[in-house]
Amino acid sequence: MTEEHFFEPNAAYIHIPFCVSKCIYCDFNSYPGMESLHDRYVRALITEIEQTAAGRHRPLDSVYIGGGTPTVLSTSYLCDILTSLKPISKNAEITLEANPGTVDKSKFVQLYDAEFNRLSIGVQSLDDDYLSILGRAHNVEQAVEAYMAARNAGFDNISIDLIFALPGQSINHWKNTLDAALQLEPEHISLYELTVEEGTRLADLCAQGDVSLPDEDLQIEMYELAIARLKSAGFEHYEVSNFARPGFKCRHNQVYWRNEPYYGFGAGATSYVSGDRAIRFRDPKHYIDEMESGGGAIESAEHLTGRRYLAETLIQGLRMLDGIDLHKLTAKTCTDISNDFAKEIADLQSRGLVEYFDSHLRVTHSGLLLLNDVSETLLP
């Protein structure tokens, strides 16, 4: 492994674990009804950031504040967090997740003035009935109002999230959703298939027979419709779930997909620094208590080297439609990955799931639809 594997990160993820209400599908580290912890949490978070900053020299090129719903925090708290992350490069991508119902034009203006320059808005659906089914805390009118308020505040890099394969959803309904989303003219769209995660309210409803999701054939039809519709509208499908207009690919997420180092701060956040993957305490109060007592926030850590690192680099990289530049990866790792994983790659090729293109290894269209199979084949 070359020393590039241990470069100082220039990307940081900050987790805000608070939200207005818990959606039925959500298994993220998020908690409603914890307003009383906001101040202590922000102070603990800034302490953790400053402890790392003491030994940091490289300016951050991307910052991503996610959750939860970061915009349940006051603007002053969000600005304090951003200030604590300096140095930040002049042209950095600074993303904030925002949910409709927790923002207005005044808040967006303040955030824009504070140098946040990219928003990821959790629209999820443009149908009030489905927003209610999902347990979202906003309606369609609020979603559109939030988007327009952000635009009017000056934001020119806005991403929206949409979920498909909803209970009882038809292909025509999904087409209408995509068309309505395109009318907003966002720079970036992230599409996620509704999945049943253990421990969620959705899992309980499905187990009880109260909710059923579209079958696999319809899920695939919806996904392929989205790919065709968004490409025809000028979006590049650059990662399995992500579409961007030219020049608006999410810089931060590409750090993950390239398996590059990054900082992680906050309850439940993961960092990947000097080959060490570290996970912080998930429970916000536990995280706060540990930081206030000087004990540190790390709950568990592991060092990634050798075949495990290479496998994860392959798995993450194959999420991108361009795939992995094997020449660059060989130079970076001093390892011929196409030789080390020759058996696994040959297996995937024989099944029509991956292909070589110039110096790149990438998934085929079939591989894109069966990405879990690709990942399982490459796991050590």
C-alpha positions in Angstrom: 0.0 0.0 0.0 1.4 3.4 -0.9 1.4 6.4 1.4 -1.4 7.9 -0.6 -3.7 5.6 1.3 -2.7 7.6 4.4 -3.1 11.2 3.0 -4.7 13.7 5.3 -8.4 14.0 4.3 -9.8 17.0 2.6 -13.4 16.0 3.2 -15.5 16.0 6.3 -19.0 14.6 7.2 -20.8 16.1 10.2 -23.8 14.2 11.6 -26.8 16.0 13.2 -29.0 13.2 14.7 -32.1 15.3 15.4 -35.3 15.3 13.4 -38.9 16.4 13.6 -40.4 12.9 13.4 -39.3 9.4 12.5 -40.3 8.3 9.0 -41.6 4.7 8.7 -38.7 3.6 6.5 -35.9 5.3 8.4 -33.1 3.4 10.0 -30.7 6.3 10.1 -29.2 7.5 13.4 -31.9 10.1 14.0 -34.1 11.0 17.0 -37.2 13.3 17.3 -38.0 15.2 20.5 -34.5 15.9 21.7 -34.6 19.7 21.4 -33.2 20.1 24.9 -29.9 18.5 23.8 -29.3 20.8 20.9 -27.0 23.2 22.6 -24.9 20.6 24.4 -24.6 18.5 21.3 -23.3 21.4 19.2 -20.8 22.2 21.8 -19.7 18.6 22.0 -19.5 18.4 18.2 -17.4 21.5 18.0 -15.1 20.2 20.7 -14.5 17.0 18.6 -13.9 19.0 15.5 -11.4 21.3 17.2 -9.5 18.4 18.7 -9.0 17.1 15.2 -8.3 20.5 13.8 -5.3 20.9 16.2 -3.3 18.5 14.1 -4.9 19.3 10.7 -3.1 21.3 8.0 -4.9 20.5 4.7 -7.9 22.8 3.9 -11.2 20.9 3.4 -12.4 20.7 -0.1 -15.8 19.3 0.7 -18.0 19.5 3.8 -21.3 17.6 4.1 -23.7 18.2 7.1 -26.3 15.5 7.2 -28.7 13.7 9.5 -31.3 13.4 10.7 -32.5 16.9 9.8 -29.6 19.4 10.2 -32.0 22.3 9.6 -33.9 21.6 12.9 -30.9 23.4 14.4 -30.8 27.2 14.5 -28.9 29.0 11.8 -26.4 30.2 14.5 -25.6 26.7 15.5 -25.1 25.6 11.9 -22.8 28.6 11.3 -20.8 27.9 14.5 -20.3 24.3 13.2 -19.1 25.5 9.8 -16.7 28.0 11.4 -15.2 25.3 13.6 -14.2 23.3 10.4 -11.9 25.9 9.0 -9.5 26.0 7.2 -11.9 25.4 4.2 -10.7 26.0 0.7 -12.1 28.9 -1.2 -13.9 26.8 -3.8 -15.0 24.0 -1.4 -18.3 22.3 -1.9 -20.3 22.9 1.3 -23.5 20.8 1.5 -26.3 21.0 4.0 -29.2 18.6 4.1 -32.5 20.4 4.6 -36.1 19.1 5.0 -39.2 21.1 4.0 -41.0 22.5 7.0 -37.8 23.3 8.9 -36.6 26.1 6.5 -37.8 29.4 5.0 -36.3 32.1 2.8 -34.9 34.0 5.8 -33.0 30.9 7.0 -31.7 30.1 3.5 -30.5 33.6 3.1 -28.5 33.4 6.3 -27.1 30.0 5.4 -26.1 31.3 1.9 -24.4 34.3 3.4 -22.5 32.0 5.8 -21.1 30.3 2.7 -23.1 27.1 2.5 -23.3 26.6 -1.3 -25.1 23.3 -1.9 -28.4 22.0 -0.6 -29.8 18.5 -0.5 -33.5 18.8 0.0 -35.5 15.7 1.2 -38.5 16.0 -1.0 -39.0 12.2 -1.3 -42.4 12.4 -3.1 -44.5 15.0 -4.8 -47.8 13.4 -3.7 -49.4 14.3 -0.4 -50.8 10.8 0.1 -47.5 9.2 -0.2 -45.8 11.7 2.0 -48.3 10.9 4.6 -47.8 7.1 4.2 -44.0 7.6 4.5 -44.5 9.6 7.7 -42.9 12.7 6.3 -43.4 15.9 8.3 -44.2 18.0 5.2 -46.6 18.2 2.3 -46.0 18.9 -1.4 -46.7 22.6 -1.1 -44.1 22.9 1.6 -41.6 21.0 -0.4 -42.0 23.3 -3.4 -42.0 26.3 -1.2 -38.7 25.2 0.4 -37.1 24.6 -3.0 -38.2 28.0 -4.4 -37.1 29.7 -1.2 -33.6 28.2 -1.5 -33.5 29.3 -5.1 -34.6 32.8 -4.3 -32.0 33.0 -1.5 -29.3 32.5 -4.1 -28.5 28.8 -4.1 -27.6 27.6 -7.5 -26.6 24.0 -6.6 -29.6 22.1 -5.3 -30.2 18.4 -5.1 -33.5 16.8 -4.4 -34.1 13.2 -3.0 -36.9 11.1 -4.4 -38.1 7.6 -3.3 -39.7 5.1 -5.7 -41.3 1.7 -5.4 -43.7 3.0 -2.9 -46.7 0.9 -1.6 -49.2 0.6 -4.5 -47.3 3.0 -6.7 -47.8 2.6 -10.5 -45.4 3.2 -13.3 -47.5 6.2 -14.4 -47.5 7.7 -11.0 -43.7 7.4 -10.9 -43.5 9.0 -14.4 -45.6 11.9 -13.2 -43.4 12.3 -10.1 -40.3 12.5 -12.3 -41.9 15.0 -14.6 -42.9 17.2 -11.6 -39.4 17.0 -10.2 -37.9 18.1 -13.5 -40.1 21.1 -13.6 -38.3 22.4 -10.5 -35.1 22.3 -12.5 -32.7 21.0 -9.8 -29.0 20.6 -10.6 -28.9 17.1 -9.0 -31.4 14.3 -8.3 -30.8 11.3 -6.0 -33.3 8.4 -6.4 -33.7 5.7 -3.8 -35.8 2.5 -4.0 -37.9 2.1 -0.9 -36.3 -0.7 1.1 -37.5 -2.5 4.2 -34.9 -2.1 7.0 -35.1 -4.3 10.1 -36.4 -2.4 13.2 -38.4 0.2 11.2 -42.1 0.8 11.3 -42.2 -0.2 7.6 -40.8 -3.6 8.5 -43.5 -4.1 11.1 -46.3 -3.0 8.6 -44.9 -5.4 5.9 -44.7 -8.3 8.4 -48.3 -7.7 9.5 -49.4 -7.7 5.9 -50.7 -4.1 6.1 -48.3 -2.8 3.5 -46.9 -4.4 0.3 -44.3 -3.0 -2.0 -44.2 -3.3 -5.8 -42.7 -6.6 -7.1 -39.1 -6.8 -8.4 -40.1 -6.5 -12.1 -42.0 -3.2 -11.4 -39.1 -1.9 -9.3 -36.7 -2.5 -12.2 -39.2 -0.9 -14.6 -39.4 2.2 -12.4 -35.6 2.5 -12.1 -35.1 2.1 -15.9 -37.8 4.6 -16.6 -36.0 7.1 -14.3 -32.7 6.5 -16.0 -34.2 7.1 -19.5 -36.3 10.1 -18.4 -33.5 11.9 -16.6 -30.9 11.3 -19.3 -33.3 12.7 -21.9 -33.6 15.8 -19.7 -29.8 16.4 -19.7 -28.8 14.6 -16.6 -25.7 12.3 -16.4 -26.3 9.1 -14.6 -22.9 9.0 -12.8 -23.6 6.7 -9.8 -26.2 4.0 -9.2 -28.6 6.4 -7.4 -27.4 9.8 -8.5 -27.9 12.0 -11.5 -26.4 15.4 -12.2 -26.4 18.2 -14.7 -23.0 18.8 -16.3 -20.6 20.2 -13.6 -22.8 19.3 -10.7 -21.7 15.8 -9.6 -21.6 15.7 -5.8 -17.9 16.0 -4.9 -18.3 14.8 -1.4 -19.9 11.5 -2.2 -17.3 10.8 -4.8 -14.8 10.7 -1.9 -16.7 7.7 -0.5 -17.1 5.9 -3.8 -13.3 6.3 -4.5 -12.6 4.9 -1.0 -10.6 8.1 -0.1 -10.0 9.3 3.4 -12.5 11.6 5.2 -13.2 12.9 8.6 -16.4 12.1 10.4 -17.8 14.1 13.4 -20.9 13.6 15.5 -23.0 10.8 16.9 -22.8 7.6 14.9 -20.5 9.3 12.3 -17.8 7.2 10.6 -14.4 8.5 9.7 -11.7 7.0 7.5 -8.3 8.4 8.3 -4.8 6.8 7.8 -6.4 3.5 7.0 -8.5 3.5 10.2 -12.3 3.4 10.0 -13.7 4.7 13.3 -17.4 4.8 14.4 -18.6 7.2 17.1 -21.2 6.5 19.7 -24.7 6.5 18.1 -26.8 7.7 21.0 -26.6 11.5 21.2 -26.6 11.7 24.9 -23.9 9.1 25.2 -21.8 10.9 22.6 -22.3 14.2 24.5 -21.4 12.6 27.9 -18.2 11.1 26.4 -17.1 14.3 24.8 -17.9 16.4 28.0 -15.9 13.9 30.2 -12.9 14.0 27.9 -13.2 10.3 27.1 -13.5 10.7 23.3 -16.4 9.7 21.0 -15.0 6.6 19.3 -17.0 3.4 20.0 -15.2 1.1 17.6 -12.4 1.1 15.0 -10.7 -1.1 12.5 -7.6 -0.8 10.3 -8.2 -1.6 6.6 -5.3 -2.9 4.6 -4.5 -5.5 2.1 -7.3 -7.5 0.3 -10.0 -6.0 2.5 -9.1 -2.5 1.4 -8.8 -3.5 -2.2 -12.2 -5.3 -2.2 -13.9 -2.3 -0.6 -12.3 0.0 -3.2 -13.6 -2.2 -6.0 -17.1 -2.4 -4.5 -17.4 1.3 -3.9 -15.9 2.2 -7.2 -18.2 0.0 -9.2 -21.1 2.1 -7.9 -19.9 4.8 -10.3 -21.0 4.4 -13.9 -17.5 5.2 -15.2 -16.1 2.5 -12.9 -12.6 2.2 -11.7 -9.4 3.3 -13.5 -7.3 0.2 -12.9 -4.0 2.0 -14.0 -4.5 4.7 -11.4 -5.5 2.2 -8.8 -2.4 0.0 -9.5 -0.2 3.1 -9.2 -1.9 4.1 -6.0 -1.8 0.7 -4.3 1.2 -0.9 -5.9 -1.1 -3.9 -6.6 -2.4 -5.3 -9.8 -6.0 -5.5 -8.7 -7.2 -7.2 -12.0 -4.7 -10.0 -11.2 -5.4 -10.2 -7.5 -9.2 -10.4 -8.2 -8.9 -12.3 -11.5 -11.2 -15.1 -10.4 -13.9 -12.9 -9.1 -13.8 -10.5 -12.1 -13.9 -13.4 -14.5 -17.0 -14.8 -12.7 -18.7 -11.4 -12.9 -17.7 -11.1 -16.6 -19.1 -14.5 -17.4 -22.4 -13.4 -15.9 -22.4 -10.2 -17.9 -22.2 -8.0 -14.8 -18.9 -6.2 -15.4 -16.8 -5.2 -18.4 -13.4 -3.7 -19.2 -13.5 -0.4 -21.1 -10.1 1.1 -21.9 -8.3 1.1 -18.6 -11.5 1.0 -16.6 -13.5 -1.8 -15.0 -17.2 -0.9 -14.8 -20.6 -2.5 -14.3 -22.8 -3.3 -17.3 -26.4 -2.3 -17.3 -27.2 -5.8 -15.9 -24.6 -5.3 -13.2 -26.2 -2.0 -12.3 -29.5 -3.8 -11.7 -27.7 -6.5 -9.7 -25.2 -4.5 -7.8 -25.7 -6.5 -4.6 -24.6 -9.6 -6.5 -21.5 -7.8 -7.7 -20.6 -6.7 -4.2 -21.1 -10.1 -2.7 -18.8 -11.7 -5.3 -16.0 -9.3 -4.4 -16.3 -9.4 -0.6 -13.2 -11.1 1.0 
